[in-house]
């Protein structure tokens, strides 16, 4: 038994030259499990046969890395960073084909609170991330700015449900009304998990069906397991005005445990909801740019 537990992490390390992502010059996937997870949602996007935005990103941003996790093998876990998230293998001794063998971290919470997780119940304290969460870099709001709106669990006002999201966050942190899209059904707030109101656009996005790559072939299925990919909502849905591609736009956003979702009414319908670059931002926060 000791020999089996010892060999599995070595297998992970030796698989660093697994199949390449879409670009031949891109970094390789850290192991076959990371590749499989990426392929399910993003291979159709990379091959331009699905008209949706990236779930992870076009390719890994880093090689496979080892980061501290008290409960991990030898106190470490294998991770790999993508634009939109970080893939993790916390326990390499379990079935690599089980749905939660590869997870993605609670990165938005860590950046908002400054609590960097190094064990299931152990954290290192850092300053919250002064990194822009939405839109172009170097503008409001940063993850640190969003800390005051963090609620886990939430405390939704029942009177706000089945009404449009109209709360607008100003750079000084105050909330005022914003009614420009009050007639847009996508902005309607619906009771979601964790006692938060969730914008209809985000619920529809998380529960969409579409083309995915499974077991070596394309099938039409539910694209996301919402709990696995997004986690629970930890803020309400709010509007901000930010520069996107150098142009100021009103953006509706909501922070979830694992992702930040944005709704940009100016985009084409298939790209109105997108995921923020949480994996990229977290890497900058933890390691520097």
Phi and psi in degrees as GROMACS dihedral restraints (atoms count N, CA, C in turn):
[ dihedral_restraints ]
;  ai    aj    ak    al  type     phi  dphi    fc
    3     4     5     6     1   -61.1    20    10
    4     5     6     7     1   -35.3    20    10
    6     7     8     9     1   -68.3    20    10
    7     8     9    10     1   -39.3    20    10
    9    10    11    12     1   -64.4    20    10
   10    11    12    13     1   -46.1    20    10
   12    13    14    15     1   -62.4    20    10
   13    14    15    16     1   -33.4    20    10
   15    16    17    18     1   -73.5    20    10
   16    17    18    19     1   -36.0    20    10
   18    19    20    21     1   -74.3    20    10
   19    20    21    22     1   -30.9    20    10
   21    22    23    24     1   -62.8    20    10
   22    23    24    25     1   -48.0    20    10
   24    25    26    27     1   -59.8    20    10
   25    26    27    28     1   -34.3    20    10
   27    28    29    30     1   -64.1    20    10
   28    29    30    31     1   -35.5    20    10
   30    31    32    33     1   -62.6    20    10
   31    32    33    34     1   -41.7    20    10
   33    34    35    36     1   -60.0    20    10
   34    35    36    37     1   -43.6    20    10
   36    37    38    39     1   -67.3    20    10
   37    38    39    40     1   -38.9    20    10
   39    40    41    42     1   -74.6    20    10
   40    41    42    43     1    -9.8    20    10
   42    43    44    45     1   -93.0    20    10
   43    44    45    46     1    15.9    20    10
   45    46    47    48     1   -65.6    20    10
   46    47    48    49     1   -15.0    20    10
   48    49    50    51     1  -102.8    20    10
   49    50    51    52     1    31.3    20    10
   51    52    53    54     1   -66.2    20    10
   52    53    54    55     1  -176.8    20    10
   54    55    56    57     1   -52.1    20    10
   55    56    57    58     1   143.8    20    10
   57    58    59    60     1   -82.1    20    10
   58    59    60    61     1   151.8    20    10
   60    61    62    63     1   -69.1    20    10
   61    62    63    64     1  -168.5    20    10
   63    64    65    66     1   -57.5    20    10
   64    65    66    67     1   -40.2    20    10
   66    67    68    69     1   -91.2    20    10
   67    68    69    70     1   131.8    20    10
   69    70    71    72     1   -66.3    20    10
   70    71    72    73     1   -21.2    20    10
   72    73    74    75     1   -93.7    20    10
   73    74    75    76     1    -0.1    20    10
   75    76    77    78     1   -76.8    20    10
   76    77    78    79     1   164.1    20    10
   78    79    80    81     1   -65.4    20    10
   79    80    81    82     1   146.6    20    10
   81    82    83    84     1   -75.6    20    10
   82    83    84    85     1   159.0    20    10
   84    85    86    87     1   -68.8    20    10
   85    86    87    88     1   145.1    20    10
   87    88    89    90     1   -64.5    20    10
   88    89    90    91     1   -32.4    20    10
   90    91    92    93     1  -163.3    20    10
   91    92    93    94     1   175.9    20    10
   93    94    95    96     1   -67.4    20    10
   94    95    96    97     1   -29.9    20    10
   96    97    98    99     1   -66.5    20    10
   97    98    99   100     1   -42.1    20    10
   99   100   101   102     1   -61.4    20    10
  100   101   102   103     1   -42.2    20    10
  102   103   104   105     1   -61.4    20    10
  103   104   105   106     1   -44.4    20    10
  105   106   107   108     1   -61.2    20    10
  106   107   108   109     1   -42.8    20    10
  108   109   110   111     1   -63.7    20    10
  109   110   111   112     1   -44.8    20    10
  111   112   113   114     1   -61.9    20    10
  112   113   114   115     1   -44.3    20    10
  114   115   116   117     1   -61.1    20    10
  115   116   117   118     1   -34.8    20    10
  117   118   119   120     1   -56.6    20    10
  118   119   120   121     1   -48.5    20    10
  120   121   122   123     1   -96.9    20    10
  121   122   123   124     1   -34.2    20    10
  123   124   125   126     1  -102.6    20    10
  124   125   126   127     1   -14.3    20    10
  126   127   128   129     1   -62.4    20    10
  127   128   129   130     1   -42.7    20    10
  129   130   131   132     1   -61.8    20    10
  130   131   132   133     1   -32.5    20    10
  132   133   134   135     1   -71.2    20    10
  133   134   135   136     1   -45.8    20    10
  135   136   137   138     1   -61.8    20    10
  136   137   138   139     1   -35.3    20    10
  138   139   140   141     1   -89.4    20    10
  139   140   141   142     1     5.7    20    10
  141   142   143   144     1    58.4    20    10
  142   143   144   145     1    38.7    20    10
  144   145   146   147     1  -115.3    20    10
  145   146   147   148     1     7.2    20    10
  147   148   149   150     1  -135.9    20    10
  148   149   150   151     1   129.1    20    10
  150   151   152   153     1   -95.0    20    10
  151   152   153   154     1    59.8    20    10
  153   154   155   156     1  -131.9    20    10
  154   155   156   157     1   171.0    20    10
  156   157   158   159     1   -82.4    20    10
  157   158   159   160     1   167.6    20    10
  159   160   161   162     1   -65.3    20    10
  160   161   162   163     1   145.2    20    10
  162   163   164   165     1   -93.6    20    10
  163   164   165   166     1   -40.7    20    10
  165   166   167   168     1  -114.0    20    10
  166   167   168   169     1   -43.4    20    10
  168   169   170   171     1   136.4    20    10
  169   170   171   172     1   169.5    20    10
  171   172   173   174     1   -66.3    20    10
  172   173   174   175     1   -23.3    20    10
  174   175   176   177     1  -169.4    20    10
  175   176   177   178     1   165.6    20    10
  177   178   179   180     1   -61.1    20    10
  178   179   180   181     1   148.1    20    10
  180   181   182   183     1   -94.7    20    10
  181   182   183   184     1   -17.3    20    10
  183   184   185   186     1  -138.5    20    10
  184   185   186   187     1   163.0    20    10
  186   187   188   189     1   -67.6    20    10
  187   188   189   190     1   174.2    20    10
  189   190   191   192     1   -63.0    20    10
  190   191   192   193     1   140.4    20    10
  192   193   194   195     1  -132.3    20    10
  193   194   195   196     1   161.3    20    10
  195   196   197   198     1  -111.8    20    10
  196   197   198   199     1   129.2    20    10
  198   199   200   201     1  -126.4    20    10
  199   200   201   202     1   152.6    20    10
  201   202   203   204     1   -62.6    20    10
  202   203   204   205     1   134.2    20    10
  204   205   206   207     1  -150.4    20    10
  205   206   207   208     1   113.7    20    10
  207   208   209   210     1   -53.7    20    10
  208   209   210   211     1   -40.6    20    10
  210   211   212   213     1   -84.0    20    10
  211   212   213   214     1    -4.2    20    10
  213   214   215   216     1   -77.0    20    10
  214   215   216   217     1   173.9    20    10
  216   217   218   219     1   -65.8    20    10
  217   218   219   220     1   124.3    20    10
  219   220   221   222     1    55.0    20    10
  220   221   222   223     1    30.8    20    10
  222   223   224   225     1    73.1    20    10
  223   224   225   226     1    18.9    20    10
  225   226   227   228     1  -134.3    20    10
  226   227   228   229     1   166.0    20    10
  228   229   230   231     1  -138.2    20    10
  229   230   231   232     1   156.4    20    10
  231   232   233   234     1   -91.9    20    10
  232   233   234   235     1   130.4    20    10
  234   235   236   237     1  -134.3    20    10
  235   236   237   238     1   162.0    20    10
  237   238   239   240     1  -149.1    20    10
  238   239   240   241     1   137.0    20    10
  240   241   242   243     1   -98.1    20    10
  241   242   243   244     1   140.6    20    10
  243   244   245   246     1  -127.2    20    10
  244   245   246   247     1   169.7    20    10
  246   247   248   249     1   -52.6    20    10
  247   248   249   250     1   -45.9    20    10
  249   250   251   252     1   -95.2    20    10
  250   251   252   253     1   -13.0    20    10
  252   253   254   255     1  -170.6    20    10
  253   254   255   256     1  -173.7    20    10
  255   256   257   258     1  -128.3    20    10
  256   257   258   259     1   126.7    20    10
  258   259   260   261     1   -85.8    20    10
  259   260   261   262     1   145.3    20    10
  261   262   263   264     1  -138.2    20    10
  262   263   264   265     1   145.2    20    10
  264   265   266   267     1  -121.3    20    10
  265   266   267   268     1   104.0    20    10
  267   268   269   270     1   -82.3    20    10
  268   269   270   271     1   -34.5    20    10
  270   271   272   273     1  -132.9    20    10
  271   272   273   274     1    97.7    20    10
  273   274   275   276     1   -74.6    20    10
  274   275   276   277     1    -2.1    20    10
  276   277   278   279     1   -90.1    20    10
  277   278   279   280     1    -8.8    20    10
  279   280   281   282     1   -89.3    20    10
  280   281   282   283     1   174.3    20    10
  282   283   284   285     1   -59.8    20    10
  283   284   285   286     1   118.4    20    10
  285   286   287   288     1   -68.1    20    10
  286   287   288   289     1   -10.3    20    10
  288   289   290   291     1   -99.0    20    10
  289   290   291   292     1     1.4    20    10
  291   292   293   294     1   -71.4    20    10
  292   293   294   295     1   148.8    20    10
  294   295   296   297     1   -58.0    20    10
  295   296   297   298     1   -32.1    20    10
  297   298   299   300     1  -105.9    20    10
  298   299   300   301     1    17.6    20    10
  300   301   302   303     1   -61.0    20    10
  301   302   303   304     1   -44.3    20    10
  303   304   305   306     1  -102.5    20    10
  304   305   306   307     1   126.2    20    10
  306   307   308   309     1  -118.8    20    10
  307   308   309   310     1   170.7    20    10
  309   310   311   312     1  -127.3    20    10
  310   311   312   313     1   139.8    20    10
  312   313   314   315     1   -74.1    20    10
  313   314   315   316     1   168.6    20    10
  315   316   317   318     1   -86.1    20    10
  316   317   318   319     1    56.2    20    10
  318   319   320   321     1   -65.4    20    10
  319   320   321   322     1   -41.5    20    10
  321   322   323   324     1   -60.1    20    10
  322   323   324   325     1   -38.5    20    10
  324   325   326   327     1   -64.5    20    10
  325   326   327   328     1   -44.0    20    10
  327   328   329   330     1   -60.2    20    10
  328   329   330   331     1   -41.6    20    10
  330   331   332   333     1   -71.6    20    10
  331   332   333   334     1   -35.6    20    10
  333   334   335   336     1   -71.1    20    10
  334   335   336   337     1   -40.5    20    10
  336   337   338   339     1   -92.6    20    10
  337   338   339   340     1   -22.5    20    10
  339   340   341   342     1    81.9    20    10
  340   341   342   343     1     6.7    20    10
  342   343   344   345     1   -93.9    20    10
  343   344   345   346     1    99.9    20    10
  345   346   347   348     1   -86.8    20    10
  346   347   348   349     1   120.6    20    10
  348   349   350   351     1   -78.1    20    10
  349   350   351   352     1   126.1    20    10
  351   352   353   354     1  -124.6    20    10
  352   353   354   355     1     8.3    20    10
  354   355   356   357     1  -168.3    20    10
  355   356   357   358     1   165.8    20    10
  357   358   359   360     1   -57.7    20    10
  358   359   360   361     1   -33.3    20    10
  360   361   362   363     1  -131.4    20    10
  361   362   363   364     1    30.7    20    10
  363   364   365   366     1  -131.9    20    10
  364   365   366   367     1   134.7    20    10
  366   367   368   369     1  -135.7    20    10
  367   368   369   370     1   151.0    20    10
  369   370   371   372     1  -105.7    20    10
  370   371   372   373     1   138.6    20    10
  372   373   374   375     1   -91.2    20    10
  373   374   375   376     1   129.9    20    10
  375   376   377   378     1  -132.9    20    10
  376   377   378   379     1   172.0    20    10
  378   379   380   381     1   -72.1    20    10
  379   380   381   382     1   141.6    20    10
  381   382   383   384     1   -54.6    20    10
  382   383   384   385     1   153.7    20    10
  384   385   386   387     1   -74.2    20    10
  385   386   387   388     1   119.6    20    10
  387   388   389   390     1   -88.4    20    10
  388   389   390   391     1    56.0    20    10
  390   391   392   393     1  -123.3    20    10
  391   392   393   394     1   133.5    20    10
  393   394   395   396     1   -59.5    20    10
  394   395   396   397     1   129.4    20    10
  396   397   398   399     1   -90.0    20    10
  397   398   399   400     1   -25.3    20    10
  399   400   401   402     1  -137.7    20    10
  400   401   402   403     1   129.5    20    10
  402   403   404   405     1    84.1    20    10
  403   404   405   406     1  -160.4    20    10
  405   406   407   408     1   -63.8    20    10
  406   407   408   409     1   156.9    20    10
  408   409   410   411     1   -64.6    20    10
  409   410   411   412     1   161.6    20    10
  411   412   413   414     1    62.9    20    10
  412   413   414   415     1    48.4    20    10
  414   415   416   417     1  -150.6    20    10
  415   416   417   418     1   169.0    20    10
  417   418   419   420     1   -76.8    20    10
  418   419   420   421     1   142.6    20    10
  420   421   422   423     1   -97.4    20    10
  421   422   423   424     1   147.8    20    10
  423   424   425   426     1   -92.8    20    10
  424   425   426   427     1   170.9    20    10
  426   427   428   429     1   -61.2    20    10
  427   428   429   430     1   -37.1    20    10
  429   430   431   432     1   -61.2    20    10
  430   431   432   433     1   -38.8    20    10
  432   433   434   435     1   -63.6    20    10
  433   434   435   436     1   -29.2    20    10
  435   436   437   438     1   -83.8    20    10
  436   437   438   439     1    -6.5    20    10
  438   439   440   441     1   -57.4    20    10
  439   440   441   442     1   -38.7    20    10
  441   442   443   444     1   -65.8    20    10
  442   443   444   445     1   -16.3    20    10
  444   445   446   447     1  -101.2    20    10
  445   446   447   448     1     3.4    20    10
  447   448   449   450     1   -76.2    20    10
  448   449   450   451     1   125.0    20    10
  450   451   452   453     1  -139.1    20    10
  451   452   453   454     1   116.7    20    10
  453   454   455   456     1  -143.1    20    10
  454   455   456   457     1    94.7    20    10
  456   457   458   459     1   -78.4    20    10
  457   458   459   460     1   170.8    20    10
  459   460   461   462     1   -81.3    20    10
  460   461   462   463     1   178.2    20    10
  462   463   464   465     1  -142.3    20    10
  463   464   465   466     1    64.0    20    10
  465   466   467   468     1   -65.6    20    10
  466   467   468   469     1   139.8    20    10
  468   469   470   471     1   -81.2    20    10
  469   470   471   472     1   117.2    20    10
  471   472   473   474     1   -55.3    20    10
  472   473   474   475     1   -27.1    20    10
  474   475   476   477     1   -70.2    20    10
  475   476   477   478     1   -15.8    20    10
  477   478   479   480     1   -85.8    20    10
  478   479   480   481     1   -15.4    20    10
  480   481   482   483     1   -74.2    20    10
  481   482   483   484     1   148.8    20    10
  483   484   485   486     1    62.2    20    10
  484   485   486   487     1    25.5    20    10
  486   487   488   489     1  -130.4    20    10
  487   488   489   490     1   159.7    20    10
  489   490   491   492     1   -69.8    20    10
  490   491   492   493     1   151.0    20    10
  492   493   494   495     1   -72.8    20    10
  493   494   495   496     1   120.2    20    10
  495   496   497   498     1  -128.1    20    10
  496   497   498   499     1     2.5    20    10
  498   499   500   501     1   -73.8    20    10
  499   500   501   502     1   128.7    20    10
  501   502   503   504     1  -119.2    20    10
  502   503   504   505     1   124.8    20    10
  504   505   506   507     1   -91.8    20    10
  505   506   507   508     1   121.9    20    10
  507   508   509   510     1   -89.2    20    10
  508   509   510   511     1   160.1    20    10
  510   511   512   513     1   -58.4    20    10
  511   512   513   514     1   -22.4    20    10
  513   514   515   516     1   -85.8    20    10
  514   515   516   517     1     3.1    20    10
  516   517   518   519     1    91.8    20    10
  517   518   519   520     1    -7.7    20    10
  519   520   521   522     1   -75.6    20    10
  520   521   522   523     1   156.9    20    10
  522   523   524   525     1  -114.7    20    10
  523   524   525   526     1   126.3    20    10
  525   526   527   528     1  -126.1    20    10
  526   527   528   529     1   173.8    20    10
  528   529   530   531     1   -82.3    20    10
  529   530   531   532     1   146.8    20    10
  531   532   533   534     1  -143.6    20    10
  532   533   534   535     1   108.8    20    10
  534   535   536   537     1  -111.4    20    10
  535   536   537   538     1    11.0    20    10
  537   538   539   540     1   -60.4    20    10
  538   539   540   541     1   -28.3    20    10
  540   541   542   543     1  -120.9    20    10
  541   542   543   544     1    29.4    20    10
  543   544   545   546     1   -65.2    20    10
  544   545   546   547     1   -20.6    20    10
  546   547   548   549     1   -96.5    20    10
  547   548   549   550     1     5.9    20    10
  549   550   551   552     1   -87.8    20    10
  550   551   552   553     1   114.7    20    10
  552   553   554   555     1   -58.2    20    10
  553   554   555   556     1   -25.0    20    10
  555   556   557   558     1   -67.1    20    10
  556   557   558   559     1   -18.8    20    10
  558   559   560   561     1   -93.0    20    10
  559   560   561   562     1     0.3    20    10
  561   562   563   564     1   -64.8    20    10
  562   563   564   565     1   138.2    20    10
  564   565   566   567     1   -91.8    20    10
  565   566   567   568     1   129.2    20    10
  567   568   569   570     1  -121.1    20    10
  568   569   570   571     1   144.3    20    10
  570   571   572   573     1   -63.7    20    10
  571   572   573   574     1   119.9    20    10
  573   574   575   576     1  -109.9    20    10
  574   575   576   577     1  -173.4    20    10
  576   577   578   579     1   -69.0    20    10
  577   578   579   580     1   165.1    20    10
  579   580   581   582     1    65.1    20    10
  580   581   582   583     1    22.2    20    10
  582   583   584   585     1    58.7    20    10
  583   584   585   586     1    41.5    20    10
  585   586   587   588     1  -119.5    20    10
  586   587   588   589     1   147.6    20    10
  588   589   590   591     1   -80.3    20    10
  589   590   591   592     1   131.5    20    10
  591   592   593   594     1  -118.9    20    10
  592   593   594   595     1   134.6    20    10
  594   595   596   597     1   -62.6    20    10
  595   596   597   598     1   138.7    20    10
  597   598   599   600     1   -55.6    20    10
  598   599   600   601     1   -37.0    20    10
  600   601   602   603     1   -58.5    20    10
  601   602   603   604     1   -38.9    20    10
  603   604   605   606     1   -74.9    20    10
  604   605   606   607     1   -40.1    20    10
  606   607   608   609     1   -62.6    20    10
  607   608   609   610     1   -44.3    20    10
  609   610   611   612     1   -62.6    20    10
  610   611   612   613     1   -40.2    20    10
  612   613   614   615     1   -63.3    20    10
  613   614   615   616     1   -45.4    20    10
  615   616   617   618     1   -68.3    20    10
  616   617   618   619     1   -26.3    20    10
  618   619   620   621     1  -106.3    20    10
  619   620   621   622     1    14.6    20    10
  621   622   623   624     1   -69.2    20    10
  622   623   624   625     1   154.5    20    10
  624   625   626   627     1  -106.6    20    10
  625   626   627   628     1   152.8    20    10
  627   628   629   630     1  -179.0    20    10
  628   629   630   631     1  -169.6    20    10
  630   631   632   633     1   -79.7    20    10
  631   632   633   634     1   126.3    20    10
  633   634   635   636     1  -132.8    20    10
  634   635   636   637     1   162.3    20    10
  636   637   638   639     1  -109.1    20    10
  637   638   639   640     1   114.1    20    10
  639   640   641   642     1  -136.0    20    10
  640   641   642   643     1   134.7    20    10
  642   643   644   645     1    53.1    20    10
  643   644   645   646     1    39.2    20    10
  645   646   647   648     1    81.4    20    10
  646   647   648   649     1    13.8    20    10
  648   649   650   651     1  -152.1    20    10
  649   650   651   652     1   162.2    20    10
  651   652   653   654     1   -88.6    20    10
  652   653   654   655     1   135.3    20    10
  654   655   656   657     1  -138.4    20    10
  655   656   657   658     1   160.3    20    10
  657   658   659   660     1   -96.3    20    10
  658   659   660   661     1   123.8    20    10
  660   661   662   663     1  -156.8    20    10
  661   662   663   664     1   176.4    20    10
  663   664   665   666     1   -64.3    20    10
  664   665   666   667     1   127.6    20    10
  666   667   668   669     1   -70.0    20    10
  667   668   669   670     1   -40.3    20    10
  669   670   671   672     1  -124.3    20    10
  670   671   672   673     1   144.5    20    10
  672   673   674   675     1   -89.5    20    10
  673   674   675   676     1   106.2    20    10
  675   676   677   678     1   -55.8    20    10
  676   677   678   679     1   -40.5    20    10
  678   679   680   681     1   -66.5    20    10
  679   680   681   682     1   -39.3    20    10
  681   682   683   684     1   -69.2    20    10
  682   683   684   685     1   -46.6    20    10
  684   685   686   687     1   -84.1    20    10
  685   686   687   688     1   -43.6    20    10
  687   688   689   690     1  -105.2    20    10
  688   689   690   691     1   -35.7    20    10
  690   691   692   693     1    76.4    20    10
  691   692   693   694     1  -168.0    20    10
  693   694   695   696     1   -84.6    20    10
  694   695   696   697     1   150.9    20    10
  696   697   698   699     1   -67.6    20    10
  697   698   699   700     1   141.4    20    10
  699   700   701   702     1  -127.3    20    10
  700   701   702   703     1     2.8    20    10
  702   703   704   705     1  -138.1    20    10
  703   704   705   706     1   167.3    20    10
  705   706   707   708     1   -74.8    20    10
  706   707   708   709     1  -179.4    20    10
  708   709   710   711     1   -96.0    20    10
  709   710   711   712     1   124.3    20    10
  711   712   713   714     1  -133.5    20    10
  712   713   714   715     1   155.0    20    10
  714   715   716   717     1   -94.9    20    10
  715   716   717   718     1   147.0    20    10
  717   718   719   720     1  -140.2    20    10
  718   719   720   721     1   161.0    20    10
  720   721   722   723     1  -110.5    20    10
  721   722   723   724     1   118.8    20    10
  723   724   725   726     1  -137.6    20    10
  724   725   726   727     1   161.1    20    10
  726   727   728   729     1   -83.9    20    10
  727   728   729   730     1   129.0    20    10
  729   730   731   732     1  -124.2    20    10
  730   731   732   733     1   112.9    20    10
  732   733   734   735     1    63.0    20    10
  733   734   735   736     1    31.1    20    10
  735   736   737   738     1    83.6    20    10
  736   737   738   739     1    -2.8    20    10
  738   739   740   741     1  -112.1    20    10
  739   740   741   742     1   128.9    20    10
  741   742   743   744     1   -71.8    20    10
  742   743   744   745     1   130.3    20    10
  744   745   746   747     1  -135.3    20    10
  745   746   747   748     1   148.7    20    10
  747   748   749   750     1   -79.5    20    10
  748   749   750   751     1   127.9    20    10
  750   751   752   753     1  -126.4    20    10
  751   752   753   754     1   129.4    20    10
  753   754   755   756     1   -91.6    20    10
  754   755   756   757     1   132.4    20    10
  756   757   758   759     1  -136.9    20    10
  757   758   759   760     1   162.1    20    10
  759   760   761   762     1  -153.0    20    10
  760   761   762   763     1   137.7    20    10
  762   763   764   765     1   -97.2    20    10
  763   764   765   766     1   131.5    20    10
  765   766   767   768     1  -114.8    20    10
  766   767   768   769     1   170.4    20    10
  768   769   770   771     1   -55.7    20    10
  769   770   771   772     1   -36.9    20    10
  771   772   773   774     1  -114.3    20    10
  772   773   774   775     1   -13.6    20    10
  774   775   776   777     1  -144.9    20    10
  775   776   777   778     1   162.4    20    10
  777   778   779   780     1  -116.4    20    10
  778   779   780   781     1   123.8    20    10
  780   781   782   783     1  -104.5    20    10
  781   782   783   784     1   140.7    20    10
  783   784   785   786     1  -125.8    20    10
  784   785   786   787     1   148.2    20    10
  786   787   788   789     1  -123.8    20    10
  787   788   789   790     1   115.7    20    10
  789   790   791   792     1  -114.2    20    10
  790   791   792   793     1   103.7    20    10
  792   793   794   795     1   -60.8    20    10
  793   794   795   796     1   -19.0    20    10
  795   796   797   798     1   -79.0    20    10
  796   797   798   799     1   -14.6    20    10
  798   799   800   801     1   -78.3    20    10
  799   800   801   802     1   163.7    20    10
  801   802   803   804     1   -60.8    20    10
  802   803   804   805     1   150.6    20    10
  804   805   806   807     1   -50.4    20    10
  805   806   807   808     1   -41.7    20    10
  807   808   809   810     1   -67.7    20    10
  808   809   810   811     1   -17.4    20    10
  810   811   812   813     1  -120.7    20    10
  811   812   813   814     1    15.7    20    10
  813   814   815   816     1   -67.8    20    10
  814   815   816   817     1   -35.4    20    10
  816   817   818   819     1  -102.8    20    10
  817   818   819   820     1   127.1    20    10
  819   820   821   822     1  -138.6    20    10
  820   821   822   823     1   164.8    20    10
  822   823   824   825     1   -99.5    20    10
  823   824   825   826     1   137.4    20    10
  825   826   827   828     1   -67.5    20    10
  826   827   828   829     1   164.2    20    10
  828   829   830   831     1   -84.4    20    10
  829   830   831   832     1    60.6    20    10
  831   832   833   834     1   -64.0    20    10
  832   833   834   835     1   -40.2    20    10
  834   835   836   837     1   -64.7    20    10
  835   836   837   838     1   -42.8    20    10
  837   838   839   840     1   -62.9    20    10
  838   839   840   841     1   -45.6    20    10
  840   841   842   843     1   -64.1    20    10
  841   842   843   844     1   -41.6    20    10
  843   844   845   846     1   -64.8    20    10
  844   845   846   847     1   -41.6    20    10
  846   847   848   849     1   -59.7    20    10
  847   848   849   850     1   -43.1    20    10
  849   850   851   852     1   -60.3    20    10
  850   851   852   853     1   -42.7    20    10
  852   853   854   855     1   -64.6    20    10
  853   854   855   856     1   -42.4    20    10
  855   856   857   858     1   -81.0    20    10
  856   857   858   859     1   -36.7    20    10
  858   859   860   861     1  -118.0    20    10
  859   860   861   862     1   -10.7    20    10
  861   862   863   864     1    91.1    20    10
  862   863   864   865     1   160.4    20    10
